[in-house]
Amino acid sequence: MSHEPPRYVHALRYRLLNAAYDPVVALTTRERRLKTMLLDAVGLSGDSRVLDLGCGTGTLAVLAKQRLPGLDVHGIDGDGAMVERARRKARRAGVEVSFRTAMAGKLPYADASFTHVLTSLFLHHLTPADKRQALAEARRVLRPGGTLGIADWGIPSNRMLRGLFLIVQMLDGFETTRDHAAGRLPWFVAQAGFVGVRETGRLATVLGSLTVLLADNPGCGSVSSTPNLEQ
């Protein structure tokens, strides 16, 4: 049976809203703080080779390159217009990042190409099936011992934030965000074969709770245990 390729979903639901992406994300997700938390957690070094999965307008990739100019940084996104904006952002920042238009479920890289795969504010746009495919591809392109770093919506910390998160769900879809609200993102990571899945930080925002997760790629053939998801 053939597998239908995933339909691309724009970050703010509609292409015409792409121009508003950076200010909206900065306002509603404390973006700079969140992405700094992710970079602090993964601990990049000068010889790291990094992929920003679902890079959007390239903020995370540019921040990584500014932090360590010797990094080899790549970014992919399924929206060519967003990729062009990412390229312009890198040029304005005076850094060199290789951005490509590609889908997360079929990455244009060889096995074991990267020491780190990072993704921020991306996985909540994907259906459960597409989450699994994207995470499988992330593991494929990671070297054994490589690190996966995720910053995305997690289980809301209290009832007020759970209510506010309904705004995200109405915009981005209940199917794609339900597992985030239930705290099941670590389970998806473990099911993809990663080990050592751990939360390194949380960030409260006007729309809910964001989580920073790290996990390790043990190499081919290893099986991870499912993490305890009790909060």
C-alpha positions in Angstrom: 0.0 0.0 0.0 1.5 3.4 -1.0 2.1 6.0 1.6 0.6 9.4 0.8 3.1 12.2 1.4 2.2 14.6 4.2 0.4 17.8 3.3 2.4 20.9 4.1 0.8 23.0 6.8 1.9 26.6 7.1 3.2 27.7 10.5 0.4 30.2 11.0 -2.1 28.0 9.1 -2.3 30.2 6.0 0.5 31.3 3.7 -0.7 34.9 3.7 0.1 35.1 7.4 3.8 34.1 6.9 4.8 37.8 7.0 3.6 38.0 10.5 5.4 34.9 11.7 8.4 36.4 13.4 6.6 39.0 15.5 3.8 36.7 16.4 6.1 33.9 17.5 8.4 36.3 19.4 5.4 37.7 21.3 3.6 34.4 22.1 6.4 31.9 22.7 9.2 34.0 24.2 11.1 32.7 21.2 14.6 34.1 21.9 14.5 32.8 25.5 13.1 29.4 24.4 15.7 28.8 21.7 18.5 30.0 23.9 17.4 27.4 26.5 17.6 24.7 23.8 21.1 25.7 22.6 22.3 25.9 26.2 20.9 22.4 26.9 22.5 20.6 23.9 26.0 22.0 24.5 27.3 22.4 20.9 31.0 22.4 20.2 33.0 23.9 17.4 33.1 20.7 15.4 29.3 20.0 15.6 27.3 19.5 12.5 23.8 20.7 13.1 20.4 20.3 11.4 17.5 22.6 12.2 14.5 20.5 11.4 11.5 22.6 10.3 13.6 25.8 10.5 10.9 28.3 9.6 12.6 31.7 9.2 15.9 30.4 10.5 16.1 32.0 14.0 17.4 28.9 15.8 20.0 28.1 13.0 21.2 31.7 13.0 21.5 31.8 16.8 23.5 28.6 16.8 25.9 30.0 14.1 26.3 33.3 16.0 27.1 31.4 19.2 29.8 29.2 17.5 30.9 30.6 14.1 32.7 27.4 13.3 29.6 25.3 13.3 28.4 23.6 10.2 24.7 24.5 10.3 21.9 23.3 8.0 18.2 24.0 8.0 15.2 22.6 6.2 11.6 23.7 5.9 8.8 22.6 3.6 7.8 26.2 2.8 10.1 27.7 0.1 9.0 31.2 1.1 10.1 30.6 4.7 13.4 29.2 3.5 14.0 32.4 1.5 13.3 34.5 4.6 15.7 32.3 6.5 18.4 32.9 4.0 17.8 36.7 4.2 18.0 36.6 7.9 21.3 34.8 7.9 22.7 37.3 5.4 21.6 40.2 7.6 23.3 38.5 10.6 26.5 38.0 8.6 26.5 34.2 9.1 26.6 31.3 6.7 23.9 28.7 7.0 22.8 26.1 4.4 19.0 26.3 4.1 17.0 23.9 1.8 13.4 23.4 1.0 12.5 19.8 2.0 10.0 17.8 4.0 10.9 16.5 7.5 9.6 13.1 6.6 12.0 12.6 3.7 15.3 14.4 4.5 17.8 15.0 1.7 20.8 13.8 3.7 22.7 10.6 4.0 22.6 8.4 7.1 24.6 9.6 10.1 25.2 13.1 8.6 24.8 15.2 11.8 26.0 15.3 15.4 22.8 17.2 16.4 19.3 17.5 15.1 17.4 20.4 16.6 13.8 21.3 16.2 11.8 24.2 17.7 8.1 25.0 17.5 7.7 22.5 14.6 6.4 19.1 15.8 3.1 20.4 17.0 2.2 21.1 13.3 2.5 17.4 12.5 -0.1 14.6 12.8 0.9 11.7 15.0 1.9 9.6 11.9 4.0 12.5 10.6 5.6 13.1 14.0 6.7 9.4 13.9 8.1 9.7 10.4 9.9 13.0 11.1 11.5 11.6 14.3 12.5 8.4 12.4 14.2 10.5 9.8 15.9 12.7 12.5 17.3 9.5 14.0 18.4 8.2 10.6 20.5 11.3 9.8 22.0 11.5 13.3 25.3 9.8 14.0 25.4 7.1 16.7 25.8 9.0 20.0 24.3 12.1 18.4 21.8 14.4 20.2 18.2 15.3 19.4 17.0 18.6 20.9 13.4 19.7 20.9 11.7 22.8 22.0 7.9 22.7 21.6 4.6 22.8 23.4 4.3 20.4 26.3 1.7 19.5 29.0 0.3 22.8 30.4 1.6 23.5 33.9 -1.8 24.6 35.3 -5.4 25.0 34.4 -5.0 28.5 33.2 -2.3 27.6 30.8 -4.4 24.6 29.7 -7.2 27.0 28.8 -4.9 29.3 27.0 -3.4 26.4 25.0 -6.9 26.0 23.4 -6.0 29.0 21.3 -3.0 27.2 19.8 -5.2 24.1 19.2 -7.8 26.1 17.4 -5.2 27.7 15.2 -2.9 24.6 14.6 -5.5 21.8 14.9 -6.5 19.5 17.7 -5.2 16.4 15.9 -1.6 17.7 15.7 -1.5 19.3 19.2 -3.5 16.8 21.4 -0.4 14.7 22.2 1.5 17.8 23.2 -1.3 18.9 25.7 -1.3 15.3 27.1 2.5 15.3 27.6 3.1 12.5 25.1 5.9 14.1 23.1 8.6 12.2 25.1 6.8 8.9 24.2 7.0 9.7 20.5 10.7 10.4 20.8 11.3 7.1 22.7 9.2 5.1 20.2 11.5 6.4 17.4 14.4 4.6 19.1 16.0 7.4 21.0 17.3 6.8 24.6 17.8 9.0 27.6 14.7 11.1 26.8 14.7 13.9 29.4 13.2 17.3 30.0 15.8 20.0 30.7 13.5 23.0 31.0 10.0 24.5 30.8 8.9 28.0 29.9 5.5 29.5 30.6 4.0 31.7 27.9 0.8 33.5 27.2 -0.4 30.5 25.2 0.7 27.6 27.3 3.8 25.7 28.5 6.8 25.0 26.4 9.2 22.2 27.1 12.8 21.5 26.1 13.6 17.8 25.6 16.9 16.1 24.8 17.5 12.5 23.7 20.4 10.4 22.4 20.7 8.3 19.3 22.2 4.9 20.4 22.9 3.8 16.9 21.3 1.2 14.6 19.4 -1.7 16.1 19.0 -0.3 19.6 15.6 -0.2 21.3 14.7 2.5 23.8 12.4 2.1 26.7 9.4 4.3 26.9 9.9 7.1 29.4 7.6 7.6 32.4 5.2 10.3 31.3 3.6 10.9 34.7 3.8 14.6 35.5 
